[in-house]
Amino acid sequence: MAIEKQIDLIEGKDIQAAAEGLKAIAHTTRLEVLCRIQKQPMTVNELMEAIGTSQSNLSHHLAKMRAMGLVKTERQGSCVYYSLAHAGYSDLIQVLRNIYCVDA
């Protein structure tokens, strides 16, 4: 007899929120930011150097990510550090790594 696995469905407004969340990270710069800040918070300058993009481009994406609830900020002195807004994004990044990265 086959063992049936219980699958929890995403329904109603939650499915819409999940789709919007996936659209929010479906950009190379935003996904790379999430990957970079997964382990530790980073400043705009640190992210710029790590990703290799301009400050204006990165600032545009970070503002969008804040508005979408993907990242949060913390001011330490004159520096603003960006980190994941929800620990679940770290799990999502790991799932993406397992699916798409050969070396995972």
C-alpha positions in Angstrom: 0.0 0.0 0.0 1.4 3.4 -1.0 2.0 5.9 1.8 0.3 9.2 0.9 2.2 12.3 1.9 0.2 15.2 3.3 0.6 18.3 1.2 -0.3 21.6 2.7 -1.8 23.8 0.1 -1.4 27.6 -0.1 -4.8 29.0 -0.6 -6.8 32.2 -1.1 -5.0 35.5 -0.3 -1.9 33.5 0.9 -1.4 32.2 -2.7 -1.5 35.8 -4.0 1.0 37.0 -1.3 3.3 34.0 -2.1 3.1 34.9 -5.9 3.9 38.5 -5.2 6.8 37.5 -2.9 8.3 35.3 -5.6 7.9 38.1 -8.2 9.7 40.4 -5.8 12.8 38.2 -5.7 12.7 37.3 -9.4 15.4 39.8 -10.3 19.1 39.0 -10.3 20.1 42.0 -8.2 17.5 41.5 -5.6 18.1 37.7 -5.4 21.9 38.4 -5.0 21.3 40.9 -2.3 19.2 38.3 -0.4 21.9 35.7 -0.8 24.6 38.2 0.4 22.8 39.3 3.5 21.7 35.8 4.4 24.7 35.3 6.6 25.3 38.8 8.0 23.9 42.3 7.6 25.7 44.4 5.0 25.9 48.1 4.1 25.2 49.6 0.7 28.9 50.0 0.1 29.6 46.4 1.0 26.8 45.2 -1.2 27.9 47.5 -4.1 31.4 46.0 -3.9 30.2 42.4 -3.6 27.6 42.6 -6.4 29.5 45.0 -8.7 26.6 47.4 -9.4 26.2 51.1 -9.1 25.0 52.9 -6.0 21.9 54.3 -7.8 20.9 50.8 -9.1 21.4 49.1 -5.8 19.6 51.9 -3.9 16.7 51.5 -6.2 16.5 47.8 -5.6 17.0 48.1 -1.8 14.2 50.7 -1.6 11.9 48.3 -3.5 12.9 45.4 -1.3 12.2 47.4 1.8 8.8 48.4 0.5 8.0 44.7 -0.3 9.1 43.6 3.1 12.1 41.5 2.0 14.8 43.4 3.9 15.0 45.5 7.1 17.5 48.1 8.1 19.4 48.9 11.2 21.4 52.1 11.7 24.8 51.8 13.5 26.4 55.2 13.7 26.5 56.6 10.2 26.1 53.2 8.6 22.8 51.5 7.6 22.9 47.7 7.6 20.5 45.6 5.5 19.4 42.2 6.7 16.7 39.7 5.9 13.3 40.8 7.1 12.1 37.3 7.8 14.2 34.2 8.6 12.1 32.2 6.2 13.9 33.9 3.3 17.0 32.1 4.3 15.2 28.8 4.0 13.9 29.9 0.5 17.4 30.8 -0.6 18.6 27.3 0.5 15.8 25.6 -1.5 16.8 27.7 -4.6 20.4 26.8 -4.0 19.5 23.0 -3.8 17.5 23.2 -7.0 19.7 25.5 -9.2 23.3 25.2 -7.9 25.3 22.2 -8.9 27.8 22.6 -6.0 25.0 22.9 -3.3 
